[in-house]
Each structure stands twice: as C-alpha cells, then as structure tokens.
Amino acid sequence: MLTSPSCRTDYAKKHAMAKMIDYALKSVSPLMGKQLHYYLTVGKTSILERVHEEAKESDVLYKDLSSALVSGVRKKQHELHPIYLNLTVSQAFYEAMESLNIPYMDREACLKIALGEHEGPVPAIASAVISSVYEHFLSQPSGWSSTYHSVTERQQVIQELAGEFASVVYSYLNEQLLENSRNDWLALYKEKEDDQPYKYSRVIESVIPAKNDIYQQQILMRTVYQLIKYVIEKKDGVMVH
C-alpha cells in the first residue's frame, strides 16, 4: 500500500499509514484496541514520525516500524510490555480474564483450603488461562517456533507444550492462592458472614486482579508471558517476537 503510485509524498505515506493503523485497531477487541492505541501513541513511539520518503521497499518500512515501536524504551527492557513482544499472548491473556468465572468458597471450603484439603478456586482460574493460551497461542504456532518435521511431530510438540504449560500454571496458582495464603483462608473462615464475600474478593484479587485494575492486570500478563516463554524454551523452542 505504501509503495503504490498514490504514495509518492511523505504526507501521502503518513495518511496511508494512519488508515492502516485505524483499520488494525478496529479489527481487534475493544480492550485490545485500547492497549494498542496506548502503546502506539505514548512514550515517543509514534509510528507516523518514522515513515520517510525513502521507505519504498517493504523491508525498509518494516525496519522503520520496528525502530519506532521500541524507541524510547530500549533503556528499560525490563519494563517492556508483552504487547511489544507478542500480540497473541496479550489476546490469550485478556480472553482468559474475560472468561473467568471464579466460584465463591463458603466457610467450610475456606477452612479446608487453609488445611490443604481443598483446591479452592485454582482449577477454575487455571482452566480459563490454560484453555485461552492453548486456543490463541500454543495451537497456532505463529508466535513461537520449534523443530518438527511432520504434521504428527508438530501436534506432538503442541500437546507437550500444552501439558507443560498446564503444569506450571497450576504450580503458580497453587503457590500464590493456596500455599502463600493459608492464613488468609483461615481468617476468611473466621469472618462474619456479612463480611466474608468482600474479604474473599480481596484475597482473590491479590493474585487475580479485578477487570478494571489495568495496571495489576499488566503485571499478571507479564507473569503469564514469562511462564509461556519458560515452557517453550524448556522444549527447545523459541518465542517469535
């Protein structure tokens, strides 16, 4: 599009790029659109500023866009948001958060959780994350790569990754929601009935942020990203950025 005869001038290129970005934002979910808009427009990452007249070949344009996306954040790689690294991870994460239906634990369940006799909300939360990551990321190897030589081997690699990811997600949630929170669950058991639902929500949100808590959700998404990256690299694969 940017190399067509109608895009001879810098102004024309900028106009065409603006239309492309607008189309991209409209083609994703509203929440993803907000995230994309934020990371394409703040922190001196304006793509339009990087579109030059010499960008007549797609590979040159790609380098310009890549440079624009990371300008201003190279010195803060540890703060890099996963949206820069892989959009499908972000999509999988937000789909999981939207589909979460966390079951309420009554007083007796809270006591059993404190005693290590009940998994609490872990299975429901883990299932949502595992299913979404599998559907939107692991089963569609566009964001990761591994060595396989046939369709059968490809499916085997995917299933191994899915199993390993399920294991690490369960381990993470068990540690955060159960092992590190035994005293919290015991306190919930002792709470007055009227106060219990509110306190229950606070315990859950210490690990799984509320949907309107964008900042904490981004922190959790980075954790999910690291778990995915760990699993893929453990199986001798690589993340495709």
LINBELJO-V239988 format. One record per pair of residues at least 4 apart in sequence whose ideal C-beta (glycine too) atoms are under 6 Angstrom apart, sorted by sequence separation. I is the first residue (numbers start at 0). GAP is how many residues later the second one is. D is the distance in Angstrom with one decimal. If there is no record, write none. Layout:
I:GAP:D  I:GAP:D
//
This chain:
27:4:4.1  35:4:5.9  36:4:6.0  37:4:5.9  69:4:5.8  79:4:5.5  104:4:4.0  118:4:5.6  120:4:5.6  121:4:5.7  122:4:6.0  125:4:5.8  126:4:6.0  131:4:5.8  132:4:5.1  133:4:4.9  148:4:5.7  169:4:5.9  172:4:5.3  173:4:5.0  174:4:5.0  175:4:5.8  176:4:5.9  180:4:5.9  190:4:4.9  194:4:5.7  195:4:5.9  200:4:5.9  203:4:5.5  204:4:5.8  208:4:4.1  212:4:5.9  1:5:5.2  6:5:4.6  27:5:5.4  54:5:5.1  104:5:5.3  111:5:4.2  112:5:4.7  132:5:6.0  133:5:5.6  147:5:3.8  190:5:4.5  204:5:5.4  231:5:4.2  6:6:5.1  54:6:4.4  111:6:3.6  136:6:5.7  147:6:4.6  81:7:5.2  82:7:5.0  112:7:4.5  208:7:3.6  231:7:6.0  24:8:4.7  81:8:5.8  190:8:5.5  208:8:4.9  6:9:5.3  54:9:5.6  108:9:5.7  147:9:5.2  228:10:5.4  1:11:5.5  24:11:5.7  145:11:5.2  187:11:5.7  24:12:6.0  187:12:6.0  1:14:5.6  49:14:4.5  0:15:5.6  104:15:5.7  46:18:5.9  49:18:3.8  102:18:5.8  101:19:5.0  138:19:5.9  183:19:4.9  137:20:5.9  46:21:4.8  102:21:5.6  101:22:6.0  137:23:5.3  44:24:5.9  137:24:5.5  44:26:6.0  43:27:5.8  43:28:4.1  99:28:5.1  133:28:5.1  42:29:4.8  98:29:5.1  176:30:5.2  16:31:5.9  175:31:4.5  95:32:4.8  95:33:4.6  13:34:5.1  16:34:5.3  95:36:3.7  129:36:4.9  13:37:5.5  94:37:4.5  12:38:4.8  129:39:5.7  91:40:4.8  128:40:5.5  91:41:4.6  9:43:5.1  125:43:5.1  38:44:5.4  91:44:3.8  125:44:5.3  90:45:5.2  91:45:4.7  125:47:5.4  34:48:5.8  87:48:5.7  124:48:5.9  87:49:5.0  121:51:4.8  121:52:5.9  2:53:5.6  87:55:4.5  121:55:5.7  85:57:4.6  167:59:5.2  30:63:5.5  164:66:4.8  163:67:4.7  113:68:5.2  160:70:5.8  113:71:4.1  112:72:4.3  113:72:3.9  160:74:5.9  109:75:4.9  109:78:4.3  110:78:4.3  109:79:4.3  106:82:5.4  143:88:5.0  145:91:3.6  143:93:5.5  144:93:5.4  143:95:5.5  144:95:5.6  143:96:5.9  142:97:5.4  101:102:6.0  92:128:4.6  92:131:5.4  88:136:5.3  81:139:5.7  81:140:6.0  81:143:4.2  84:156:5.1
//
